[in-house]
Structures are given as C-alpha cells and as structure tokens.
Amino acid sequence: MEIKVVQDAKSIESDILVVNKFEGENTTNELANKYAVEQDNFKGKFGETYLLPTYGKEVYKKVLVLGLGKKEEFNPNKMREAVAKAVKKCMQMEAKKVSFSLDGIEFDYSEQFTMGAFIADYAFDKYKSEKKDNKVQEVYVQANADIVSKAEKIAAAMTFARNLANEPAQFATPTELANIACDFGLDTKIYNKDECEKMGMGAFLAVSRGSVQEPKFIHMKYQVDNPKKKIAIIGKGITFDSGGLDIKPPSSMLTMKDDMSAAACILGVMSIIREFHPQVEVHGIIAACENMPGCSAYKPGDILTAMNGKTIEVDNTDAEGRLTLADALCYACELGVDEVIDLATLTGACMVALGTNAAGIMGNDEDLVKRLIDTADRNGEKYWELPLWEEYFDSLKSDIADMKNTGARWGGASIAGVFLQKFVKDVKWAHIDIAGTAYLEKPQKEFIKGATGAGVRTLLNYILEQ
C-alpha cells in the first residue's frame, strides 16, 4: 500500500471515494446525502458503512460512507479503527485505488489514519499456495506528509513484528532471531551458550537445556553522540514454550509460537530506529531460547543461580519467561542506562485480569510507568497499572533458595512482577505484561486474528518523545 498526500481527494480518479458521516450531520458528498442519508436513513453510527455506485457520473466508481458516530465522542483512536474498517471494506470490493475525503474532524488525524490503513492491509499468507489479490494499492488523503511518513515507518515496524510472531517455531528459532538482529546495521553482539555461562546466566541457560536449539543472548545497540537518555528495552524471547517437564496441555500449546512476541516487538523497534535518528541511546536485548522437555531439561526442584548471584528454586518449569528475563534484567542494569523497560507474554493471570484489550504494567518508578501509559493511550494501546507490593513476595519464599519461580495462584501477574524486581538494581524500571494483547484468537477492532505487534507503537513513540 502507498499513501499519497493530496489537496483534493474528491478529484482523484479512484475505485472508491470514502466520505465520513457524523451522527446528526450530512456528508460533503451530494450523492451520499441523497441516497444514504435521505433515502435510506443511514445514521452514521460508529463503524457503520454504506456503499453506493456513481454509475460513471464521477471520477470515482463508488462512494463508501463511513460512520464516525457522535462528533463529541470521536477521537484519534476511533479514527484509526474507522479507517481500518473502511480499508477492509475496500479490500472486500477489490478496490485498488481509494480516496478519502474527510471533513469536520477537529484534530490532526494523519498518524492514526496511516496506522489504521496499514494495520487493516495486513495478512500473513507466506505459507499459502494461493494468495488473495485484494490489497489496496494506492490511498489518497489530505494529511500532513511528514506525519504520514513517520507513521508509515512505525507501521512497517509493526508489520515486521507481526510477521515474525506469526512465523512457526520451526522458522523463528533463537538462531534465526540472532541472524535477523545482525541485519539492522547496529552495533550487535550475539552471546552463545559458553559466553552466557561465563557471565553467570544460570537462569536463562536452564530454560534452554531441554531443546536442541542453541540459546542466543542478543544485544543490539543504537548509539548517538551525547544522548539525552540511555534506555534498555528487553523482550521475552521464548521461541516455543512446551511448558518443559511441567508440560502444557495440547490446546494451550497450539499458539506458543507467539511466546516470542515481545522479542519480535524489540526486533521491530530496532529494525527501524536508525531511520528516526532519535537522540537517545537504545539497547535492544533478547534472551532467546526454547522451553522443551528434552532429556537434559531443567526439573522441578532444581536450584538455579542468576547473573546477580540470587538463587531460584524451580517450582514450575512452565514459569520460564521470568527466568530468562531475570538474567536479561541483570545484564541490562550493568549497561549504565537510565531506564529499563521489559515486555513479555508473561502470565495468564494478567490476561484473566485485563482480557485482550489491555496490557498490565508495573515498575519501580511512578513517573516512568505513567509516561508509558500516556504514550500507549495516545498511540492505540492500553496499559493498566498493577501493584508491586512487597507482600506478593511472601508466596515466592523458598526453604532452600532465595526464592521460587512461582507463587500463589491469585495475583499472579503482580507476583511475577515482584519476582522480576529482585533482578533490577539502581535503575528506573517498568515491566509490561502483553500476554493478552500480543496474539488474538479472533479479530478485534482493527486487527485480524493472530499477532498484533504489541508494544511497537508505544516503545517507538516513547523513544522519539525523549
């Protein structure tokens, strides 16, 4: 898809002209007003559409009336969702050239328009022998060209992350993630198993022991002179999670290729960051491995020693993500950064609490957490703060080690957060649990079923706003 900024979309020869309608108002198109509004009483409720032909009387073949609901309730997030709805409708009609004539919108819609169009245009059909040829090729709109260009880059990073998270585990192995990380032209170091052992990453390496796939610890670095801030972003990189010896039931294992969605997010961010030239030093970190029940797999009851010397009793091998993140957090805290932000498909408990519409966030610095929540909200993601009370650690206490890797069933997302906090030292830190938002079992708002690229929009915009 190519978005072309024009002064008058109505004058462009196209397959479909999209015009908007607020409830209680007419459109700017006479044909739409006559047939959709007056004749068929089209109200323009949010998300509703009405399609009518022009019978060759205009330069566009059809008019699609897009309902935006009540004007006072309309906002940028609804803009993105509405545009995605329109683009999907145009794809159903196999339209190749689409013009948008939008009127009466009281904010700059350039970024969310672009994001909505590209999110809707997505399909993962790499492994289909027959591919649909229904993509919209050209979109014309009056907008801010610079903002559209920025949004196109962010959308490309999201597409990158979605593609990677949708890949089967046979492709998206730890080695493949490492190879991808080396393609971005950044200062990148890939640590192998022996190097991780020398650094004392006993928690990360334990998770990898049951798999024939070699673990890879990935560190990408974007550098600038005199950075305003130094930030480390960490993504959980379990490329497949069988649960280990505490094996998952088959139905729970079906989508576990998505357990590296946070790693895909970090790779998506780092893939495009040089094009933005932010005055921020950014470290992208991924501890990549599989969690499998092989002959050498780590076992319940094992004692692991993390990079910072803390010992962990394995209570459940299916609570593996926090073990890999423990060593990644220790590593990040030694880089001299100002902030550390980790993302992970970490707990089913977070999904139970917040569903698929919001990620959980917690951290040791209220200002950092608040800024991330605000950035997410402005860019189409929802984060909800969960507590990190020390009382949650009670159920993690071990008789023979510093802690266990799992605790009580109730409050599981916060318990996991408190566990991670034990590996954070002398740095502002936030943890984002994207278990519910990273991968959808059915279409939701502007997204189709599958990977969503969760976190990409928020992290990129957060970095660019420093």
Residue pairs with C-beta under 8 A, 6 or more apart in sequence:
1 117
1 118
1 121
1 135
1 136
1 137
1 138
1 139
2 137
2 138
2 139
3 114
3 117
3 139
3 140
3 141
3 143
3 148
3 152
4 138
4 139
4 140
4 141
5 141
5 142
5 143
5 144
5 145
5 148
6 12
6 99
6 140
6 141
6 142
7 142
8 142
9 17
9 99
9 100
9 101
9 140
9 141
9 142
10 17
10 29
10 60
10 99
10 101
11 59
12 59
12 60
12 97
12 99
12 140
13 59
13 60
13 97
14 59
14 60
14 61
14 95
14 97
14 98
14 99
14 138
14 140
15 60
15 61
15 62
15 90
15 93
15 95
15 96
15 97
15 98
16 51
16 60
16 61
16 62
16 63
16 64
16 90
16 93
16 95
16 97
16 98
16 99
17 29
17 58
17 60
17 62
17 63
17 64
17 98
17 99
17 100
17 101
18 63
18 64
18 66
18 86
18 90
18 98
18 99
18 100
18 101
18 102
19 27
19 28
19 29
19 32
19 63
19 64
19 65
19 66
19 101
19 102
19 103
20 27
20 65
20 66
20 67
20 68
20 82
20 101
20 102
20 103
20 104
20 105
21 27
21 32
21 36
21 37
21 42
21 44
21 65
21 66
21 67
21 68
22 44
22 68
22 69
22 70
22 71
22 74
22 104
23 43
23 44
23 45
23 67
23 69
23 70
23 71
24 70
24 71
25 44
25 71
25 104
26 33
26 37
27 33
27 36
27 37
27 65
27 103
28 101
28 103
29 63
29 65
29 101
31 52
31 54
31 58
31 63
32 50
32 52
32 63
32 65
35 52
36 42
36 50
36 52
36 65
37 44
40 50
42 48
42 50
42 65
42 67
43 67
44 65
44 67
44 68
44 69
45 67
45 69
46 67
46 68
46 69
46 70
46 73
46 74
46 78
46 82
47 67
47 69
47 81
47 82
47 85
48 66
48 67
49 64
49 65
49 66
49 67
49 85
49 86
49 89
50 64
50 65
50 67
51 62
51 63
51 64
51 65
51 89
51 93
52 62
52 63
52 65
53 61
53 62
54 60
54 61
54 62
54 63
60 99
62 93
62 95
64 86
64 89
64 90
66 82
66 85
66 86
67 82
68 74
68 78
68 82
68 105
69 78
71 104
74 105
75 107
76 107
76 109
76 111
76 112
76 378
77 112
77 380
79 105
79 109
79 112
79 113
79 116
80 112
80 113
80 115
80 116
80 119
80 380
80 446
81 116
81 445
81 446
82 116
83 100
83 112
83 113
83 116
83 117
83 120
84 116
84 117
84 119
84 120
84 445
84 446
85 120
85 446
86 98
86 100
87 98
87 116
87 117
87 120
87 121
87 136
87 139
88 120
90 98
90 136
91 120
91 121
91 134
91 135
91 136
92 134
94 133
94 134
95 136
96 136
96 137
96 138
97 136
97 137
97 138
97 140
98 136
98 138
98 139
98 140
99 139
99 140
99 141
100 113
100 139
100 140
100 141
101 142
102 109
102 113
102 141
102 142
108 143
108 144
108 147
109 143
110 143
110 144
110 147
110 148
110 151
111 147
111 148
111 150
111 151
112 151
112 380
113 141
113 143
113 148
113 151
114 143
114 147
114 148
114 151
114 152
114 155
115 151
115 154
115 155
115 158
115 379
115 380
115 457
116 446
117 136
117 139
118 151
118 152
118 155
118 156
118 158
118 159
119 155
119 158
119 446
119 447
120 446
121 135
121 136
122 159
122 162
122 448
123 132
123 135
123 448
124 162
124 163
124 166
124 450
124 451
125 131
125 132
126 163
126 167
150 276
153 272
153 275
153 276
154 272
154 456
154 457
154 460
154 461
156 272
157 268
157 269
157 271
157 272
157 453
157 456
157 460
158 268
158 453
158 456
158 457
159 453
160 264
160 267
160 268
160 271
160 272
160 453
161 261
161 264
161 265
161 267
161 268
161 451
161 453
161 455
161 456
162 264
162 450
162 451
162 452
162 453
163 451
164 172
164 177
164 180
164 260
164 264
164 267
164 268
164 451
165 172
165 257
165 258
165 260
165 261
165 264
165 438
165 439
165 450
165 451
165 453
166 257
166 450
166 451
167 257
168 257
169 239
169 240
169 256
169 257
169 290
172 239
172 257
172 260
172 264
173 213
173 239
173 290
174 208
174 213
174 214
174 215
174 216
174 237
174 239
174 288
174 289
174 290
175 213
175 214
175 216
177 216
177 218
177 237
177 239
177 260
177 263
177 267
177 286
177 288
178 190
178 216
178 218
178 288
180 267
181 188
181 190
181 218
181 220
181 267
181 270
181 284
181 286
182 188
182 190
184 220
184 270
184 271
184 274
185 274
186 220
186 221
186 222
186 270
186 273
186 274
186 284
187 220
187 221
187 222
187 223
188 218
188 219
188 220
188 221
189 218
189 219
189 221
190 216
190 217
190 218
190 219
191 199
191 216
191 217
191 218
191 219
192 214
192 215
192 216
193 205
193 208
193 214
193 215
195 217
196 204
196 205
196 215
196 217
196 327
197 205
199 307
199 331
200 305
200 306
200 307
200 309
201 217
201 287
201 306
201 307
201 327
201 331
202 304
202 305
202 306
202 307
202 327
203 304
203 305
203 306
203 307
203 312
203 323
203 324
203 326
203 327
204 215
204 217
204 287
204 289
204 323
204 324
204 326
204 327
204 328
205 215
206 298
206 302
206 304
206 314
206 323
207 215
207 238
207 244
207 289
207 291
207 298
207 320
207 323
207 324
208 214
208 215
208 289
208 290
208 291
209 294
209 296
209 297
209 298
210 244
210 245
210 290
210 291
210 292
210 293
210 294
210 295
210 296
210 297
210 298
211 289
211 290
211 291
211 292
211 294
212 294
213 239
213 289
213 290
215 287
215 288
215 289
216 286
216 288
216 289
217 285
217 286
217 287
217 288
217 327
217 328
217 331
218 237
218 284
218 285
218 286
218 287
218 288
219 283
219 284
219 285
219 331
220 266
220 270
220 283
220 284
220 285
221 281
221 282
221 283
221 284
222 270
222 273
222 274
222 278
222 280
222 281
222 282
222 283
222 284
223 281
224 277
224 278
224 279
224 280
224 281
226 279
227 279
227 280
227 281
228 279
228 280
228 466
229 280
229 281
229 338
229 339
229 466
230 280
230 281
230 282
230 283
230 335
230 336
230 337
230 338
230 339
231 280
231 281
231 282
231 283
231 337
231 338
231 339
231 340
231 341
231 463
231 466
232 282
232 283
232 285
232 332
232 335
232 337
232 339
232 340
232 341
233 266
233 269
233 282
233 283
233 284
233 285
233 340
233 341
233 342
233 343
233 459
234 262
234 266
234 285
234 286
234 325
234 328
234 329
234 332
234 340
234 341
234 342
234 343
235 260
235 262
235 263
235 264
235 265
235 266
235 267
235 284
235 285
235 286
235 342
235 343
235 344
235 455
236 259
236 260
236 262
236 263
236 287
236 321
236 324
236 325
236 342
236 343
236 344
236 345
236 346
237 260
237 262
237 263
237 286
237 287
237 288
237 289
237 324
238 256
238 259
238 260
238 288
238 289
238 290
238 291
238 320
238 321
238 324
239 257
239 259
239 260
239 263
239 288
239 289
239 290
240 256
240 257
240 259
240 290
240 291
240 292
241 248
241 253
241 256
241 259
241 290
241 291
241 318
241 320
241 321
242 248
242 253
242 256
242 290
242 291
242 292
242 293
243 252
243 253
243 291
243 293
243 317
243 318
244 291
244 292
244 293
244 297
244 298
244 317
244 318
244 320
245 293
245 297
245 298
245 299
245 300
245 317
246 300
246 316
246 317
246 318
247 253
247 293
247 318
248 256
248 318
255 439
255 441
258 345
258 438
258 439
258 451
259 321
259 345
260 288
261 345
261 434
261 438
261 439
261 451
261 454
262 342
262 343
262 344
262 345
262 434
262 438
262 454
262 455
263 286
263 288
264 451
264 453
265 343
265 434
265 453
265 454
265 455
265 456
265 459
266 284
266 285
266 286
266 343
267 284
267 286
268 453
268 456
269 282
269 284
269 456
269 459
269 460
269 463
270 282
270 284
272 460
273 282
273 460
273 463
276 460
276 463
276 464
278 463
278 464
278 466
279 466
280 463
280 466
281 337
282 463
283 332
283 335
283 337
285 328
285 331
285 332
286 328
287 324
287 325
287 327
287 328
289 324
291 317
291 318
291 320
293 317
297 317
298 304
298 314
298 317
299 314
299 317
300 314
300 315
300 316
300 317
301 313
301 314
302 313
302 314
303 311
303 312
303 313
303 314
303 400
303 401
304 311
304 312
304 314
304 323
305 311
305 312
306 312
306 323
306 326
306 327
306 330
306 423
307 326
307 327
307 330
307 331
307 423
308 330
308 423
308 425
310 326
310 402
310 403
310 422
310 423
311 401
311 402
311 403
312 323
312 326
312 398
312 401
312 402
312 403
312 404
312 405
313 398
313 400
313 401
313 403
313 404
313 405
314 404
314 405
315 404
315 405
315 406
315 407
316 405
316 406
319 405
319 406
319 416
321 344
321 345
321 346
322 344
322 346
322 405
322 416
322 419
322 420
323 405
325 342
325 344
325 346
325 420
325 423
326 419
326 420
326 422
326 423
327 423
328 342
329 340
329 342
329 420
329 423
329 424
329 429
330 423
330 425
332 340
332 427
333 340
333 423
333 424
333 425
333 426
333 427
337 427
338 427
338 428
339 365
339 368
339 427
339 428
339 429
339 430
340 424
340 427
340 428
340 429
340 430
341 368
341 372
341 429
341 430
341 431
341 432
341 459
341 462
342 420
342 429
342 430
342 431
342 432
343 432
343 434
343 454
343 455
343 459
344 431
344 432
344 433
344 434
344 435
345 433
345 434
345 435
345 438
345 439
346 413
346 416
346 431
346 433
346 435
347 412
347 413
347 416
347 433
347 435
348 412
348 435
349 409
349 411
349 412
349 413
349 415
349 416
350 359
350 360
350 386
350 412
350 413
350 433
350 435
350 436
351 435
351 436
353 360
353 386
353 413
354 360
354 384
354 436
355 436
356 436
356 437
356 440
356 441
356 444
357 382
357 436
357 437
357 444
358 382
358 383
358 384
358 436
358 437
359 376
359 381
359 382
359 383
359 384
359 432
359 433
359 434
359 435
359 436
359 437
359 454
359 455
360 383
360 384
360 385
360 386
360 413
360 432
360 433
361 369
361 372
361 373
361 383
361 384
361 385
361 386
361 430
361 431
361 432
361 433
362 369
362 385
362 386
362 387
362 388
362 413
362 414
362 417
362 430
362 431
363 369
363 388
363 428
363 429
363 430
363 431
364 388
364 421
364 424
364 428
364 429
365 428
365 429
365 430
368 428
368 429
368 430
369 385
369 430
371 462
372 383
372 430
372 432
372 458
372 462
373 383
373 384
373 385
375 458
375 461
375 462
375 465
376 382
376 383
376 457
376 458
377 383
378 461
379 457
379 458
379 461
380 457
381 437
381 454
381 455
381 457
381 458
382 437
383 432
383 458
386 413
386 414
386 417
386 433
387 414
388 414
388 417
388 418
388 421
389 414
389 418
390 418
392 407
392 411
392 414
392 415
392 417
392 418
393 403
393 407
393 415
393 418
393 419
393 422
394 407
395 407
395 408
395 415
396 403
396 404
396 405
396 406
396 407
396 415
396 418
396 419
397 403
397 404
398 404
402 422
403 419
403 422
405 419
406 415
407 415
407 419
408 415
413 433
416 433
417 431
417 433
420 431
421 429
421 431
432 455
434 454
434 455
437 452
437 454
438 451
438 452
438 454
438 455
439 450
439 451
439 452
440 447
440 448
440 449
440 450
440 452
441 449
442 449
443 449
